[in-house]
Amino acid sequence: MFTVVQTDHGASDRLVEDALFAAAGLDVTFLQCEVEREDELIAACAGAHALMPANAVISARVLDTLPDCRIVAVAATGFDCVDLAAATERGIVVTHVAGYCTPEVADHAMAFLLDLGRNLSLLRDSVQAGVWEYEACGRPERLSEQALGIIGLGRIGSAVARRAQAFGLTVIASDPYVDAAAMTALGVRKAGLDEVLACDYVTLHCVLTDETRRIIDAAALSVSQYHWPLRLRTWSR
């Protein structure tokens, strides 16, 4: 029997998974392992032929205890929870769900942008404090006169760009893997990271890899370096 262990999940039910696995005749164990408890994860996954993590860290040590494991199928867009080098060395295939929750993440990023752009949370707090003054938190500027910078113009970044354009925002993006022509077709101007960071709003939508890790650091957040206006920014993974 091919044994699958789903290490952790965020869904409230498993109706879809149960139906698919039952149809395939697979023996499946559903867990909710704590991310930081590696020993518990190792014990729970013993004998597994396949793992389905969402956030649980599948380290080289975990893989060392799974001689029969053939695949780690990450139930998310990112795959930084898996030691890719260790998996490759052991001949284990690692997959992810590239299109997972693209509209939801894009909507959430825009919700943050609109909140900040219109000072909604600040105005809510002032009203709850008994202050009824629409300029109490500053006068918001028109979105059509502002720019959104996107770092990573993949599925989610592109979805955010389309939503932002509907509100009249100028959109520029930094992504070494998307050429200028493809961005132009989307109505986005290709730019360097420094120019993107100087926009009114910046949203981050790239996979976490060694290339992108800490791309947002103290230098990137330095107001003096980029001469940002003194306003809040939205950062979204």
MIDOSE-1310 file (N, C-alpha, C; in nm, 2 decimals, decimal comma, always signed):
residues 237
mftv	+0,08/-0,12/+0,00/+0,00/+0,00/+0,00/+0,09/+0,12/+0,00; +0,06/+0,22/-0,09/+0,13/+0,34/-0,10/+0,08/+0,44/+0,01; +0,16/+0,48/+0,10/+0,12/+0,55/+0,22/+0,15/+0,70/+0,20; +0,05/+0,79/+0,22/+0,07/+0,93/+0,21/+0,04/+0,99/+0,34
vqtd	+0,13/+1,09/+0,38/+0,11/+1,16/+0,51/+0,09/+1,31/+0,48; -0,02/+1,36/+0,51/-0,04/+1,51/+0,50/+0,00/+1,56/+0,64; +0,11/+1,63/+0,64/+0,17/+1,67/+0,77/+0,09/+1,79/+0,84; +0,03/+1,88/+0,76/-0,04/+1,99/+0,82/-0,12/+2,05/+0,71
hgas	-0,23/+2,12/+0,75/-0,32/+2,18/+0,65/-0,40/+2,29/+0,72; -0,45/+2,38/+0,64/-0,53/+2,49/+0,69/-0,68/+2,48/+0,66; -0,72/+2,38/+0,59/-0,86/+2,37/+0,55/-0,94/+2,32/+0,67; -1,07/+2,37/+0,67/-1,16/+2,33/+0,78/-1,21/+2,19/+0,76
drlv	-1,21/+2,14/+0,64/-1,25/+2,00/+0,62/-1,16/+1,94/+0,51; -1,17/+1,81/+0,49/-1,09/+1,73/+0,39/-1,17/+1,66/+0,29; -1,29/+1,71/+0,26/-1,38/+1,64/+0,17/-1,32/+1,62/+0,04; -1,26/+1,72/-0,02/-1,20/+1,70/-0,15/-1,08/+1,60/-0,15
edal	-1,00/+1,62/-0,05/-0,88/+1,52/-0,04/-0,93/+1,38/-0,01; -1,03/+1,36/+0,07/-1,08/+1,23/+0,10/-1,13/+1,16/-0,02; -1,20/+1,24/-0,10/-1,26/+1,18/-0,23/-1,15/+1,14/-0,33; -1,05/+1,23/-0,34/-0,95/+1,20/-0,44/-0,86/+1,08/-0,40
faaa	-0,82/+1,08/-0,27/-0,74/+0,97/-0,22/-0,81/+0,84/-0,22; -0,94/+0,84/-0,19/-1,02/+0,72/-0,19/-1,03/+0,66/-0,33; -1,05/+0,75/-0,42/-1,06/+0,70/-0,56/-0,93/+0,64/-0,61; -0,82/+0,69/-0,56/-0,69/+0,64/-0,60/-0,64/+0,52/-0,52
gldv	-0,72/+0,48/-0,42/-0,69/+0,37/-0,34/-0,57/+0,39/-0,25; -0,54/+0,51/-0,20/-0,43/+0,54/-0,12/-0,46/+0,54/+0,02; -0,36/+0,50/+0,10/-0,37/+0,50/+0,25/-0,31/+0,63/+0,30; -0,40/+0,71/+0,35/-0,36/+0,85/+0,38/-0,38/+0,88/+0,53
tflq	-0,28/+0,94/+0,59/-0,28/+0,98/+0,73/-0,28/+1,14/+0,73; -0,38/+1,19/+0,80/-0,39/+1,34/+0,81/-0,34/+1,38/+0,95; -0,24/+1,47/+0,95/-0,19/+1,52/+1,08/-0,20/+1,67/+1,09; -0,16/+1,73/+1,20/-0,15/+1,87/+1,22/-0,03/+1,90/+1,30
ceve	+0,09/+1,86/+1,24/+0,22/+1,87/+1,31/+0,26/+2,02/+1,34; +0,31/+2,04/+1,46/+0,37/+2,17/+1,49/+0,49/+2,19/+1,41; +0,51/+2,30/+1,34/+0,62/+2,33/+1,25/+0,75/+2,31/+1,32; +0,77/+2,35/+1,45/+0,90/+2,35/+1,51/+0,93/+2,22/+1,58
rede	+0,84/+2,12/+1,58/+0,86/+2,00/+1,65/+0,90/+1,89/+1,56; +1,03/+1,89/+1,52/+1,08/+1,80/+1,42/+1,07/+1,65/+1,46; +1,10/+1,62/+1,59/+1,09/+1,48/+1,64/+0,95/+1,42/+1,62; +0,85/+1,50/+1,65/+0,71/+1,46/+1,64/+0,68/+1,43/+1,49
liaa	+0,73/+1,52/+1,41/+0,71/+1,50/+1,26/+0,77/+1,37/+1,21; +0,89/+1,35/+1,25/+0,96/+1,23/+1,21/+0,89/+1,10/+1,26; +0,84/+1,10/+1,38/+0,77/+0,98/+1,43/+0,64/+0,96/+1,36; +0,57/+1,07/+1,33/+0,44/+1,06/+1,26/+0,45/+1,02/+1,11
caga	+0,56/+1,05/+1,05/+0,58/+1,02/+0,91/+0,65/+0,89/+0,88; +0,68/+0,81/+0,98/+0,75/+0,69/+0,96/+0,68/+0,60/+0,86; +0,76/+0,55/+0,76/+0,71/+0,46/+0,66/+0,64/+0,52/+0,55; +0,63/+0,65/+0,54/+0,56/+0,72/+0,44/+0,63/+0,71/+0,30
halm	+0,55/+0,70/+0,20/+0,60/+0,70/+0,06/+0,59/+0,84/+0,00; +0,50/+0,92/+0,06/+0,48/+1,05/+0,01/+0,44/+1,14/+0,12; +0,49/+1,27/+0,12/+0,45/+1,37/+0,22/+0,38/+1,48/+0,15; +0,28/+1,54/+0,22/+0,21/+1,66/+0,18/+0,22/+1,77/+0,28
pana	+0,33/+1,84/+0,29/+0,33/+1,95/+0,39/+0,27/+2,08/+0,33; +0,24/+2,17/+0,42/+0,19/+2,30/+0,39/+0,29/+2,40/+0,45; +0,32/+2,39/+0,58/+0,42/+2,47/+0,64/+0,52/+2,39/+0,72; +0,50/+2,26/+0,74/+0,59/+2,18/+0,82/+0,72/+2,18/+0,74
visa	+0,83/+2,19/+0,82/+0,97/+2,19/+0,75/+1,01/+2,05/+0,73; +1,04/+2,02/+0,60/+1,09/+1,89/+0,56/+1,24/+1,90/+0,54; +1,31/+1,88/+0,65/+1,46/+1,89/+0,65/+1,53/+1,77/+0,60; +1,66/+1,78/+0,59/+1,74/+1,66/+0,55/+1,73/+1,55/+0,66
rvld	+1,72/+1,60/+0,78/+1,71/+1,50/+0,89/+1,57/+1,42/+0,88; +1,47/+1,49/+0,85/+1,34/+1,43/+0,83/+1,35/+1,33/+0,71; +1,41/+1,37/+0,60/+1,42/+1,28/+0,48/+1,50/+1,16/+0,51; +1,60/+1,18/+0,60/+1,69/+1,06/+0,63/+1,62/+0,95/+0,69
tlpd	+1,50/+0,98/+0,76/+1,42/+0,88/+0,82/+1,32/+0,82/+0,73; +1,31/+0,86/+0,61/+1,21/+0,81/+0,51/+1,27/+0,75/+0,39; +1,33/+0,63/+0,40/+1,40/+0,57/+0,29/+1,30/+0,53/+0,17; +1,17/+0,52/+0,20/+1,08/+0,48/+0,10/+1,01/+0,60/+0,03
criv	+1,04/+0,72/+0,08/+0,97/+0,84/+0,03/+1,01/+0,87/-0,11; +0,91/+0,90/-0,20/+0,94/+0,92/-0,34/+0,90/+1,06/-0,38; +0,81/+1,13/-0,30/+0,77/+1,26/-0,34/+0,73/+1,34/-0,22; +0,76/+1,47/-0,23/+0,71/+1,57/-0,13/+0,63/+1,67/-0,21
avaa	+0,50/+1,67/-0,19/+0,40/+1,75/-0,27/+0,36/+1,86/-0,17; +0,42/+1,98/-0,19/+0,39/+2,09/-0,10/+0,25/+2,15/-0,14; +0,16/+2,16/-0,04/+0,03/+2,21/-0,07/+0,02/+2,36/-0,05; +0,11/+2,43/-0,13/+0,12/+2,58/-0,13/+0,20/+2,62/-0,25
tgfd	+0,21/+2,75/-0,27/+0,29/+2,80/-0,38/+0,44/+2,80/-0,36; +0,47/+2,83/-0,23/+0,62/+2,83/-0,20/+0,66/+2,69/-0,16; +0,79/+2,66/-0,18/+0,85/+2,53/-0,15/+0,97/+2,55/-0,06; +0,99/+2,66/+0,01/+1,10/+2,69/+0,09/+1,10/+2,60/+0,22
cvdl	+0,99/+2,53/+0,25/+0,98/+2,45/+0,37/+1,06/+2,32/+0,34; +1,10/+2,29/+0,22/+1,16/+2,16/+0,19/+1,31/+2,19/+0,16; +1,40/+2,10/+0,21/+1,54/+2,11/+0,18/+1,56/+2,05/+0,04; +1,56/+2,13/-0,07/+1,56/+2,09/-0,20/+1,68/+2,01/-0,24
aaat	+1,80/+2,05/-0,19/+1,92/+1,99/-0,21/+1,92/+1,84/-0,16; +1,87/+1,83/-0,03/+1,86/+1,70/+0,03/+1,77/+1,61/-0,04; +1,65/+1,66/-0,09/+1,56/+1,58/-0,16/+1,61/+1,54/-0,30; +1,68/+1,63/-0,37/+1,74/+1,59/-0,49/+1,85/+1,48/-0,48
ergi	+1,93/+1,50/-0,37/+2,03/+1,40/-0,35/+1,98/+1,26/-0,32; +1,85/+1,25/-0,27/+1,79/+1,13/-0,24/+1,70/+1,08/-0,34; +1,69/+1,15/-0,45/+1,60/+1,11/-0,57/+1,45/+1,14/-0,54; +1,42/+1,23/-0,45/+1,28/+1,26/-0,41/+1,23/+1,38/-0,49
vvth	+1,12/+1,36/-0,56/+1,06/+1,47/-0,64/+0,99/+1,57/-0,54; +1,01/+1,69/-0,57/+0,94/+1,80/-0,49/+0,85/+1,88/-0,58; +0,72/+1,89/-0,55/+0,62/+1,96/-0,63/+0,56/+2,07/-0,54; +0,49/+2,16/-0,61/+0,41/+2,26/-0,54/+0,29/+2,30/-0,62
vagy	+0,20/+2,38/-0,56/+0,08/+2,41/-0,63/+0,09/+2,56/-0,68; +0,14/+2,58/-0,80/+0,17/+2,71/-0,85/+0,06/+2,81/-0,84; -0,06/+2,77/-0,87/-0,17/+2,86/-0,88/-0,26/+2,87/-0,76; -0,21/+2,81/-0,65/-0,29/+2,81/-0,53/-0,32/+2,95/-0,48
ctpe	-0,45/+2,98/-0,46/-0,50/+3,10/-0,40/-0,45/+3,23/-0,47; -0,43/+3,23/-0,60/-0,38/+3,35/-0,66/-0,48/+3,46/-0,65; -0,61/+3,44/-0,68/-0,70/+3,56/-0,66/-0,71/+3,61/-0,52; -0,71/+3,51/-0,42/-0,73/+3,55/-0,28/-0,61/+3,64/-0,23
vadh	-0,49/+3,59/-0,27/-0,37/+3,67/-0,23/-0,37/+3,81/-0,29; -0,40/+3,81/-0,42/-0,41/+3,94/-0,49/-0,51/+4,03/-0,43; -0,63/+3,98/-0,40/-0,73/+4,06/-0,34/-0,68/+4,11/-0,20; -0,61/+4,03/-0,13/-0,57/+4,07/+0,00/-0,46/+4,18/-0,01
amaf	-0,37/+4,17/-0,10/-0,27/+4,28/-0,12/-0,34/+4,41/-0,16; -0,44/+4,40/-0,24/-0,52/+4,52/-0,28/-0,59/+4,58/-0,16; -0,65/+4,49/-0,07/-0,72/+4,53/+0,04/-0,63/+4,61/+0,14; -0,50/+4,57/+0,15/-0,40/+4,64/+0,23/-0,37/+4,78/+0,17
lldl	-0,36/+4,78/+0,03/-0,32/+4,90/-0,04/-0,44/+5,00/-0,02; -0,56/+4,96/-0,04/-0,67/+5,05/-0,03/-0,69/+5,10/+0,12; -0,66/+5,01/+0,21/-0,67/+5,05/+0,35/-0,57/+5,17/+0,38; -0,44/+5,15/+0,33/-0,34/+5,25/+0,35/-0,36/+5,37/+0,27
grnl	-0,41/+5,35/+0,15/-0,43/+5,46/+0,06/-0,54/+5,56/+0,10; -0,64/+5,50/+0,17/-0,75/+5,59/+0,22/-0,75/+5,61/+0,37; -0,64/+5,56/+0,43/-0,63/+5,58/+0,58/-0,74/+5,51/+0,66; -0,80/+5,40/+0,61/-0,92/+5,35/+0,67/-0,90/+5,30/+0,81
sllr	-0,79/+5,23/+0,84/-0,77/+5,18/+0,97/-0,75/+5,29/+1,07; -0,68/+5,39/+1,03/-0,65/+5,51/+1,11/-0,78/+5,59/+1,14; -0,86/+5,60/+1,04/-0,99/+5,67/+1,06/-1,08/+5,60/+1,14; -1,08/+5,46/+1,13/-1,16/+5,38/+1,21/-1,12/+5,40/+1,36
dsvq	-0,99/+5,39/+1,38/-0,94/+5,41/+1,52/-0,98/+5,55/+1,58; -0,97/+5,65/+1,49/-1,00/+5,78/+1,55/-1,15/+5,79/+1,58; -1,24/+5,73/+1,50/-1,38/+5,73/+1,52/-1,41/+5,66/+1,65; -1,35/+5,54/+1,67/-1,37/+5,46/+1,79/-1,32/+5,54/+1,91
agvw	-1,22/+5,63/+1,89/-1,17/+5,71/+2,01/-1,26/+5,83/+2,03; -1,37/+5,85/+1,95/-1,46/+5,96/+1,97/-1,43/+6,08/+1,89; -1,33/+6,07/+1,79/-1,29/+6,18/+1,71/-1,36/+6,17/+1,57; -1,45/+6,27/+1,54/-1,52/+6,26/+1,41/-1,46/+6,38/+1,32
eyea	-1,35/+6,35/+1,26/-1,28/+6,45/+1,18/-1,21/+6,38/+1,06; -1,26/+6,40/+0,94/-1,21/+6,33/+0,83/-1,06/+6,35/+0,79; -1,01/+6,46/+0,84/-0,87/+6,49/+0,82/-0,78/+6,46/+0,94; -0,84/+6,39/+1,03/-0,76/+6,36/+1,15/-0,64/+6,27/+1,12
cgrp	-0,64/+6,20/+1,02/-0,52/+6,11/+0,98/-0,46/+6,16/+0,85; -0,47/+6,28/+0,82/-0,41/+6,33/+0,70/-0,51/+6,32/+0,58; -0,48/+6,39/+0,48/-0,57/+6,39/+0,36/-0,51/+6,29/+0,26; -0,58/+6,18/+0,23/-0,53/+6,08/+0,13/-0,52/+6,14/-0,01
erls	-0,43/+6,09/-0,09/-0,41/+6,13/-0,22/-0,49/+6,04/-0,32; -0,51/+6,08/-0,44/-0,58/+6,00/-0,53/-0,49/+5,88/-0,58; -0,55/+5,77/-0,58/-0,47/+5,65/-0,63/-0,43/+5,67/-0,77; -0,51/+5,74/-0,85/-0,47/+5,76/-0,99/-0,35/+5,85/-1,01
eqal	-0,30/+5,91/-0,90/-0,18/+5,99/-0,91/-0,07/+5,93/-0,84; -0,08/+5,80/-0,81/+0,02/+5,73/-0,73/+0,07/+5,61/-0,81; +0,18/+5,55/-0,76/+0,24/+5,43/-0,83/+0,25/+5,31/-0,74; +0,23/+5,20/-0,79/+0,25/+5,07/-0,72/+0,37/+5,00/-0,78
giig	+0,47/+4,96/-0,70/+0,58/+4,88/-0,74/+0,57/+4,74/-0,70; +0,58/+4,65/-0,80/+0,57/+4,51/-0,77/+0,70/+4,44/-0,78; +0,74/+4,36/-0,68/+0,86/+4,28/-0,69/+0,81/+4,13/-0,72; +0,84/+4,09/-0,84/+0,79/+3,95/-0,87/+0,66/+3,96/-0,95
lgri	+0,67/+3,95/-1,08/+0,55/+3,96/-1,16/+0,51/+3,82/-1,22; +0,49/+3,73/-1,13/+0,44/+3,60/-1,17/+0,29/+3,60/-1,17; +0,23/+3,49/-1,13/+0,08/+3,48/-1,13/+0,02/+3,58/-1,04; +0,06/+3,58/-0,91/+0,00/+3,67/-0,81/+0,04/+3,81/-0,85
gsav	+0,16/+3,84/-0,88/+0,20/+3,98/-0,91/+0,12/+4,03/-1,03; +0,10/+3,95/-1,13/+0,02/+3,99/-1,24/-0,12/+4,02/-1,21; -0,18/+3,94/-1,12/-0,31/+3,96/-1,08/-0,33/+4,09/-1,00; -0,23/+4,12/-0,92/-0,23/+4,24/-0,84/-0,22/+4,36/-0,94
arra	-0,13/+4,35/-1,04/-0,12/+4,46/-1,14/-0,25/+4,49/-1,21; -0,32/+4,39/-1,24/-0,45/+4,41/-1,31/-0,55/+4,48/-1,22; -0,55/+4,44/-1,09/-0,64/+4,50/-1,00/-0,60/+4,65/-0,97; -0,47/+4,67/-0,96/-0,43/+4,81/-0,93/-0,46/+4,90/-1,05
qafg	-0,44/+4,85/-1,17/-0,47/+4,93/-1,29/-0,62/+4,97/-1,29; -0,71/+4,88/-1,24/-0,85/+4,92/-1,24/-0,88/+5,04/-1,15; -0,79/+5,06/-1,05/-0,80/+5,18/-0,96/-0,73/+5,30/-1,01; -0,66/+5,28/-1,13/-0,59/+5,40/-1,19/-0,45/+5,41/-1,15
ltvi	-0,40/+5,32/-1,07/-0,26/+5,33/-1,03/-0,16/+5,30/-1,14; -0,05/+5,37/-1,15/+0,06/+5,34/-1,24/+0,13/+5,22/-1,18; +0,16/+5,12/-1,26/+0,22/+5,00/-1,21/+0,36/+4,98/-1,28; +0,46/+4,96/-1,20/+0,59/+4,92/-1,25/+0,64/+4,80/-1,17
asdp	+0,73/+4,72/-1,23/+0,76/+4,59/-1,17/+0,91/+4,56/-1,19; +0,96/+4,48/-1,09/+1,10/+4,43/-1,10/+1,09/+4,28/-1,10; +1,14/+4,22/-1,21/+1,14/+4,07/-1,21/+1,24/+4,03/-1,32; +1,35/+3,97/-1,29/+1,45/+3,94/-1,39/+1,41/+3,83/-1,49
yvda	+1,30/+3,76/-1,45/+1,25/+3,65/-1,54/+1,14/+3,68/-1,63; +1,09/+3,81/-1,62/+0,98/+3,85/-1,71/+1,04/+3,97/-1,79; +1,04/+3,95/-1,93/+1,09/+4,06/-2,01/+1,00/+4,18/-2,02; +1,06/+4,29/-2,08/+0,99/+4,41/-2,09/+0,86/+4,40/-2,18
aamt	+0,87/+4,32/-2,28/+0,76/+4,31/-2,37/+0,64/+4,24/-2,30; +0,67/+4,14/-2,22/+0,56/+4,07/-2,15/+0,49/+4,17/-2,05; +0,58/+4,25/-1,99/+0,52/+4,35/-1,89/+0,44/+4,45/-1,96; +0,49/+4,50/-2,07/+0,42/+4,60/-2,15/+0,28/+4,55/-2,19
algv	+0,27/+4,42/-2,23/+0,15/+4,36/-2,27/+0,05/+4,36/-2,15; +0,10/+4,36/-2,03/+0,02/+4,36/-1,91/-0,01/+4,51/-1,87; +0,05/+4,60/-1,94/+0,03/+4,74/-1,90/+0,12/+4,79/-1,78; +0,23/+4,71/-1,77/+0,33/+4,74/-1,66/+0,46/+4,77/-1,72
rkag	+0,53/+4,87/-1,66/+0,66/+4,91/-1,71/+0,77/+4,84/-1,63; +0,86/+4,78/-1,70/+0,97/+4,71/-1,63/+1,07/+4,81/-1,57; +1,12/+4,78/-1,45/+1,21/+4,88/-1,39/+1,31/+4,80/-1,30; +1,41/+4,87/-1,25/+1,50/+4,81/-1,16/+1,44/+4,81/-1,02
ldev	+1,51/+4,74/-0,93/+1,46/+4,73/-0,79/+1,45/+4,86/-0,72; +1,55/+4,94/-0,74/+1,56/+5,07/-0,67/+1,44/+5,16/-0,71; +1,41/+5,16/-0,84/+1,29/+5,24/-0,88/+1,16/+5,19/-0,83; +1,15/+5,06/-0,82/+1,03/+5,00/-0,77/+1,01/+5,03/-0,62
lacd	+1,12/+5,03/-0,55/+1,12/+5,06/-0,40/+1,09/+5,21/-0,38; +1,10/+5,29/-0,48/+1,07/+5,43/-0,46/+0,93/+5,47/-0,49; +0,84/+5,37/-0,52/+0,70/+5,39/-0,55/+0,63/+5,42/-0,42; +0,50/+5,47/-0,44/+0,42/+5,50/-0,33/+0,38/+5,38/-0,25
yvtl	+0,37/+5,27/-0,32/+0,33/+5,14/-0,25/+0,42/+5,03/-0,31; +0,46/+4,94/-0,23/+0,54/+4,83/-0,28/+0,48/+4,70/-0,23; +0,46/+4,60/-0,32/+0,41/+4,47/-0,28/+0,50/+4,36/-0,34; +0,53/+4,26/-0,25/+0,63/+4,16/-0,28/+0,56/+4,03/-0,31
hcvl	+0,59/+3,97/-0,43/+0,52/+3,85/-0,47/+0,62/+3,76/-0,55; +0,73/+3,73/-0,48/+0,83/+3,63/-0,54/+0,85/+3,52/-0,45; +0,89/+3,40/-0,51/+0,92/+3,28/-0,43/+1,04/+3,30/-0,34; +1,03/+3,25/-0,22/+1,15/+3,26/-0,13/+1,26/+3,16/-0,17
tdet	+1,37/+3,21/-0,22/+1,48/+3,13/-0,26/+1,61/+3,20/-0,21; +1,72/+3,14/-0,23/+1,85/+3,20/-0,20/+1,87/+3,34/-0,27; +1,81/+3,35/-0,39/+1,82/+3,47/-0,47/+1,73/+3,58/-0,41; +1,62/+3,55/-0,35/+1,53/+3,65/-0,30/+1,53/+3,67/-0,15
rrii	+1,59/+3,58/-0,08/+1,60/+3,59/+0,07/+1,66/+3,72/+0,11; +1,59/+3,79/+0,20/+1,63/+3,92/+0,25/+1,65/+4,03/+0,14; +1,57/+4,02/+0,03/+1,57/+4,12/-0,07/+1,52/+4,25/-0,01; +1,43/+4,24/+0,09/+1,39/+4,36/+0,17/+1,47/+4,36/+0,30
daaa	+1,57/+4,45/+0,30/+1,65/+4,46/+0,42/+1,66/+4,60/+0,47; +1,75/+4,63/+0,56/+1,76/+4,77/+0,61/+1,78/+4,87/+0,51; +1,86/+4,84/+0,41/+1,89/+4,94/+0,30/+1,76/+4,96/+0,22; +1,69/+4,86/+0,19/+1,56/+4,87/+0,11/+1,46/+4,95/+0,19
lsvs	+1,46/+4,94/+0,32/+1,36/+5,01/+0,40/+1,40/+5,15/+0,44; +1,52/+5,19/+0,40/+1,58/+5,32/+0,44/+1,50/+5,43/+0,37; +1,43/+5,51/+0,45/+1,36/+5,63/+0,39/+1,46/+5,73/+0,33; +1,57/+5,75/+0,39/+1,66/+5,85/+0,35/+1,73/+5,81/+0,22
qyhw	+1,75/+5,68/+0,20/+1,82/+5,63/+0,08/+1,73/+5,65/-0,04; +1,60/+5,62/-0,03/+1,51/+5,63/-0,14/+1,42/+5,76/-0,14; +1,44/+5,84/-0,04/+1,36/+5,97/-0,03/+1,21/+5,94/-0,04; +1,16/+5,84/+0,03/+1,02/+5,81/+0,02/+0,94/+5,92/+0,10
plrl	+0,82/+5,95/+0,05/+0,74/+6,04/+0,12/+0,71/+5,98/+0,26; +0,67/+6,06/+0,36/+0,65/+6,00/+0,49/+0,50/+5,95/+0,50; +0,48/+5,84/+0,44/+0,35/+5,77/+0,45/+0,37/+5,62/+0,47; +0,27/+5,56/+0,51/+0,27/+5,41/+0,53/+0,29/+5,34/+0,39
rtws	+0,35/+5,23/+0,40/+0,36/+5,14/+0,28/+0,29/+5,01/+0,30; +0,26/+4,94/+0,20/+0,20/+4,80/+0,21/+0,30/+4,70/+0,16; +0,33/+4,61/+0,24/+0,42/+4,50/+0,20/+0,34/+4,37/+0,21; +0,34/+4,29/+0,10/+0,26/+4,17/+0,10/+0,34/+4,06/+0,04
r	+0,35/+3,94/+0,10/+0,43/+3,83/+0,04/+0,34/+3,76/-0,06
